[in-house]
């Protein structure tokens, strides 16, 4: 006889915890102990008192210094989120307190605030979820644990572990020029290896104005780094040859796959040394990606990616596919090989005569649905003002969080001629007390602290849950809608799709729902990816280009015929 499954609050949270025994100092009261690379101390963490909080807040632990010789423990942090990290020689342990970086002297127990007085925030300045903003991180430690290098949004700072002698190593040019500078290593050493400031540091650079990338060189005692190269492409991490002054790295653009390039350590000449662009790829009508700027309805300046067909003709009006998630403009130079999948492929749609728009979205806590609307509609209008958009042929597609925003937006606007919302939450009230089946975590944390951005509980903020739930506004939908909700979705329970589909069907709306049995949050099986890609294109081509309606849109797919060929 099989015993029933019995879940308690403690058992459920314990089931998603990981116990890692790193040495003999770990036990039931201190389940995680991590040794330093050198020295006689280790760091211990105990998350047991806070495991239930994972479901509605974050991961917290009490942290201890552990003497590896005698096992003695000293608690150094209580209810802390973010962890501690040893310096390479084990003299210090660093942690972020929500505002500043701190260094714990392992030998004395003294704690120094490293970053007080910097005058710039060390957390993400664009953070827009209800939880505390994360830090930009540490670049690493110098030799013998003499100093630690700290990132702000743009620049790199050097500070002594006692909190004295802070210096902006990059001279503030990152913030001045809106270029994010980050240490990169040519010697393939690990991130934990000590940095040598007596030698030049290579910095990877990304322009937030243009999305160009490149490299700077920071020489010892220089007031600011020198630019080596900045180009309109996405450079990968460089690697230096062991016995030659040759550096190899990858680079991509929207229309160029990741090729290998060779150059010198000074990046004086960059030569392509591979040709991954096959003959078949060369015969496709590749589009061209460009950066567009716009302002959302609240006056926030934003950017987005606009992809034009390879045979684009100025003055001609094109249908447009909008793809959304959160911020996407950082992918301006990403290469997208034409392939089937869960979402629209921008290369494929551009090669088939569509404009493709991928706008950035920023959020106001408590109003995620309206936030999306305030960003997406102005981005579309920016393209319309160019005179190249057929405004009666605009489609929109997104998956997961993108799917939710679309499910909401079609209740508020008729701007779209057709829409696809994949794995979308339609009812935040029923979703709030659901479970993410992949991890076993309750879904409450998403609404209170992270991506869903409500910022409160269902009983403290009921009107916000109602306001942001598409199902409560389903009677206002006029846009033909395609839904994808798989019955083994491990992130968004598929009953969210069932609720929305049944509401729209009851209201007599044009709606189609696809479920691929056994599939998870996104389509994994190649045959299902191909099938859905074909059907989604048929759906959009019919509504945006006037193509004939396929049979499945007329009569559905009867259960006995579920295995027939894609698009039939």
N, C-alpha and C positions, 0 to 999 in steps of 0.2 A: 504494500500500500504506500502510495506517495504522500508524504506529509504536505499540508497546505503551506503556502508561502505567507509568512506573517511579517509585516513591516511595522516597525515602530519608528518614531522620529530619530532615535539614536541609531538604530540599525540601518536605516536608509542612508543617513549621512556617513556612517562608518563604511558603508559599502563602496562609496566613491572616494575614500581616502587611500593613500598609498603609504605603506610603512617601509622605510628604507633603512636597513641596518648597515651602517658603514664601518663600525668597529665595536669592540666589546663594551664600550661605554653606553651603548644604546640598550634600552630595556622598555618595559611596558610604560614606565613613567616618562621616558624621553625617547620616543620612537625613532627620531631621526638625528643622527650625529654625523657631521662632516669634518674630516680632518683638514688641517691646513697643509700646504705643500711643505712647510718647514716649521720647526718649533714644537713645543710641548702642549699645544692647546688645540681643541676642536670646538666647533659650534654645534650646539644641540637645539632642537626645535620640538616643541610639543603643541600640536594643534587640537588635542582631544577636547579641551574645554569649549572649543569654538566651532566644532564640526557642524552643528546645526545652522550656524550663521552662514555657512557657504551657500545655503539655499536661497537666502534673501539679501545677502550683503557681499562678503568677499572672504578670502582665505586669511585667517589670522592664526598666529602662534605666539607662544611665550618662548623667548630665546635665552640660551645659557652658554656661558663659557665653561668648557669642560677640560680639566687637567687630565691629559692622557696617561700620566704616570700613576696617579692615585685615584682618578675618577671623580675628584671633587668638582662640584658644580657651583656656578654663581649666576643667578638670573640677572640679565642685563636689559631685556625688553619685555614688556607685557602687552598682550593683545596687539601685536604689530603685524602689519601687512606690508610685504615687500622683501623681507629677508635680510640677511647680513652676508657680506662677502669678504673673505680674507684678502689681504694684500699678498703679493707673490711670496714674500719672505715670512709671512705670518705674524708680523708685528702689530698689524691693525686689522680691524674689521669695520667695513663701511656700511652705512644704511641711510635711507632717505626717510625723513620724518614728515613728509607731506609738503614741506617748503624748502628745506635745506638738506644738504648732505652732511653727515656726521662721521667722525672716525673714532672708534673705540680703541684705546691703547690696551692691548692684550695683557701686557705686563703689569700695568698700574691700575687699570680699570677706568682711567680718566677718559672723558668724552669731550671731543672738540667739535664745535660747529665750523665746518669748512667754508661755507659759502655765504654766511651773513655779511651783508654789505656789498654784494656784487652789483646791486642796482638793476639787475635784469632778472626776469623769472627763469627758474630752472625747470619748470614744468611746461607741458605743452600749452602754448598760448591759444590754440584753436580748440582746446578740449571742450566738448559740449554734451557730455553725459553727466548724470547726477552724482557719479562717484568722484573721489578726489583725482585731480589731474596727475598723470604719471610723469616722472622726471625724464629728461632727455638722455640721462645715463652718464656713465664714466668712460673716458677714453682708455684709462688704465693707470698704472703706477710706473714711476721711474725706478731706476736701479736702486737696490738696497732700501726700498720703501721710503725714499727721501721726499717724494712729492706725488700728488695724485692729480690727474688731468680730468676736468669736469666739462661736460657739454652744456651750453644753453641752446636755444633754438638754432642759432647760427654759428656761434664762435666756440673756442676752446680756451679753458682757463687752467692755470697751474696754481696749486695751493699746497702749502706744507701741511703735514698731517696734524699739526697742533693748531691749525686754523690761521696761521700768519702767512704773510708774503704772497697774497693773492695777486695774480698777474693774468691779464688777458693775452694769451700767447699769440692769438691771431689779430691783435690790434684793433678789434672791432670792425674789421672790413666785411665780415660776414653779415652782420646786421646792417651795416651801411649800404651794402650792395645787394642785400636780400639773397645771399648765397649761403647755403648750409654747408659747413665744413666739418669733415669727420676724418679721423685718423684711419689710414689703411696701411697694411703691411705687405711689403714686397717679398719678405723672406719666408712667408708661409708659417711663421711662428704662431702659436696659439694666442688668443685674445688675453690670456692670463700672463703671458710673458712680459717682463719689464720693458719699458720704453727707455731708449737712450737719447737724452736731449743734447748730448754732445755731438750727435749726428743729425743730418736733416731728416725731418718727418715728411712723409708723403700724405697729402690730404685729398680725399675724394670730395668733389664739389657738385652741388645741385643748385641751380638758379630757380628761385621761386617765382621770378618774373617771367622767365622764358621756358623753363624746364630743360634748358641746356645742362649738360653734365661735363665734367672734366676733372682736372687735377691741379693742385697747388703744391708748392714746395715750401716748407717752413724750415729755414736754416737756423743754426744755433745763434742766439743773441740777436736775431733779426727783429725789427719792430713789427713787421707783418709779413705774411707769406707772399711768395711770387706765383703768379699764374703761369702754369705750364701749357695747358690746353683747355679750351672750352668749346664744345661743338653741339650742334643740334642732333644729338643721338644719346642713347643710354649706354654708358660705358660700364662694363662689369669690373670685378675686382682684378687688379693686375697681379701677375706672378713673375718674378725674376728667375731667369735661368741660373742654375747653380754655378756654372763655370764660364759664364759669358755675360757681357753687359747688354743683355737682351731681355725685354719685358714682353710678355704675352697677355693679352686681354681680349674680352669679347666686346662687341658693340652692336646695337640694334637701332632701327627706326621702325615706324609703322610698316614700311614696305620692304625692309631689309632684315632677313633672319639673322640670328646670332652667329656672325662670322668671327673667326680668330684674326687678330691683328698683332703685328710685332712692332716694337718701337724700342727706343733707348730709355734708360732711367730718367732722362730729362724730357721725354716725349717730344723730341724734335721732329721726328718723321714717323708717321703711323701708316704702316703698310698692311694691306689685307693679304693674308696668307692661305685662306681657305675659300672655297666657293660652294656654299651649301644651297645656293639658289638654283634649284634644279631646272631643267628645261620645261618640265610641266608647270612649275611655279612661274617661270618667266612668261608663259603664254597667257596667264591670267591677267585680267584688267585690274591692276592694283590701284587702290585708292591713295589719297594723300591726306595726312592728318595735320591739322593746324590748331593753334590755341586761340580760343575766343574769350573775350572778357565781357562781363555783364554785371549788373547790380541786382540783388534780390529785392523783394518787395519791402524789406526793412532797411534798405540802403547799404547792405553789406556787399563790398566788391568781391566778385567770384570769378572763377575761370572754368572752362570746359573744353572738351575736345570735339572738334568738328571734322568729320571725315567726308571727303568728297569723292565721287566715283572717279576711276582712272581716266575716263573719257569726258570729264566734266566740261560743260560748255557754259561760260558766263551768260547770264540772262535767261537761261532755261530754268524752269521751275521743276523741282524734283520732289518725289515723296520722301519722307524722312522717318527713320526709326530712331527713337530715343531709348537709350539704355541707362538705367540708374542703379545706384547703390548708396554710397555716401560721397566721399571725395574721390574723383577718378582722374583729374587732370594730371596727376603725377605720372600717369601711364601714357603720356603723349607719345613717347618713343618706344613703347612696347610693341613687339611683333606678335601678330595673331595669325598663326597658320590656319588656313581654311580647314575646318573640321566640325563634325557634328557634336552636339553636346546638349546641355540643359538650357542654355541661354543663346541669344542671337550671337552669331559670329560677325564682328564688325567688318572684317575683310570680305567675307562672303556677301554680306548685304551691300557693301559699297560696290563690289564687282557686278552686282545685279541691279545697279541703277538707283540705289538709295543714298541719300545723305544719312549719316549716322552721327547723332549727337550724344555725348556723354558728359552731362553737366555736374558740377560740384554742388553738394547740398550741405548746408549748415543748419543747426537745430536750436530751437528754444525749448528748454526742459518743460515738459507738460504738454507740448503741442507738436509732436513729431509729424503728424499728418499734415497739418497746416504749414509746418516748416518746409516740407518737401514741395508743397504746392507753391509756396512763395519763392522757391528757387528755380523749379523746373519751368514754370510758365514764363518768367522773364528770360530764361535762357532760350526757349523756343522763339520768343518774340525777337530776340537779338538776331537769330538766323533769318526769321521772316523779314526783318528790316534790310537784309542783304539783297532781297529781291530774287532769291534762288529757291524758295520753298513753296511747294504746293500746299497751301494751308488747309486744304480739304483732304489731305492724305498724310496725316501724322499718326504714327503708331508708337507705342511705348511697351517696353518689356523689362522685366527684372525678376530676380529670384530671391527667395528668403526675405531679408529686410527690404530689398528692392521690390519684391512681390507685394509685401505689406503696403508699402507706400503707394503702389499703383492701385491696389484694391481700395485704398482710401481715396485717392485722387479722383477716380472715376465716379465717386459719389458727390464730388464737388465741382467738376468741370466737364464740359462736353468738347474740350479742345482736341481730344483724341478720336480718331476714326475707328481705331481698334486697339486692344490692349491684351497683353498676356501677363498674368501674375502667378509666378511659380512659388510653391510652398509658402503661401501667404497666411499670416494670422489675420483672421477676419473678425474675431470676437475676443478682445483683450480680457474680458471678464472671465470667460471659460478658460482662456489660455493661461491666465495668471496662476491659477491653481492646478495647472497641468504639470507634466514631467517631461524633461528632455530624455527620451528613452536611451539615447546613446551613452550618456554619462550617469543617468539616474538622478540628476539634480532636479529639484523643483524649479519651475520657470519664474518664480517670484523675483529672483535677483535681477532678471532682465528688465523688468518694469520699474523696480525701485532704484536700481543702481547703474544699469548699463544701457545697451543699445536701444531698447524700446522707449527709454527716456520719459517715463511718466513721472518718476521722482517721488512716489508715495505708494502706500498700500491701497488695496481695493476698497477698504473701509474708510480710509482717510481722504481719498481722492476719487470717489465714485464717478463724479461728473466727467473727470478727465478720461477715465476708462471708457465711458460711454461716447464721449466726443470723438475719441480716436479709433473707435471700432467701426469698420466699414459696414458690418451687418446691420447696425442700427440706422443706417442711412441708405440701405439697399434700394429703397423705392425711388431714389433719385438717379440711379444708374441708367444712362442712355447709350453707353459705349458697349459694342460687342466685346465680350470678355472670354478669354481662354485661360483655364486654370490647369495647373499641374500639381497634384497632391498624391504622393505615393504611400501605399499602405504600411510600409516599414520605415517611414521617415523617422530618423533618430534625433531630429532637432525640433521640428514643428509638427505636432500631432496632426495626422491627416484629417481628423474630424473637423479641423478648422476649414478645410476646403469643402467638406461635405456641408457644413453649416451655411457657408456663403452660396454654394451652388444651389442648395434647396431653397434658400430665400429668394435668389434671383429667378429660379425656375417657377416658384410660386407666384412671382410678380410678372411672369410672362416676358422676362428679359432674354436677350440672345446670349447664351452662356454655354460653354463646353468645358467639361472636366475630364482630364486624363489621369488615370491611375495605372502605373506599371507595377503589377504584383511583385512583391519581394524587393523592390528598389528602395533605396534610402532617401536621404534629403535631396541629393542630386542623382541624376541618372549615371550609373556605372557601366552597365552592359552596353557594348557597342551597338548591338542590334536595336536597343531601345533608344539610344542617342540618335541613331540614324532615323528611326521612325518618327520621333518627336520633332526632330529638325525639319523633316519634310513636311509634316503636318502644320507646324508653326509657320513655315514659309507660305504654305497654301492659304492659311488663315489670313496672313497679312497681305499677300499678293491679291487675294480676292477683295479685301476691304480697301486697300490703298492703291492698287493698280487696276482694279476691275477685272481680274482674272476670273475664269469660271469657278463656281463653288464646287469643291470636291464632294464626292458622294457621302463621306463621313460627316460633313457638316449638314447634310440633308436628313440623314437617317440614323446617325450615330454608328457605333460598331457593336452589333449584337455579340453576346458572349461567345457563341460557337465560332465566330469569325475573328476572334481576337488575335490570332496568329498570322493573319494574312500579311501581304507585303506592305512595306512602308507607304503611307499616303493613300492607300486604296480604300 
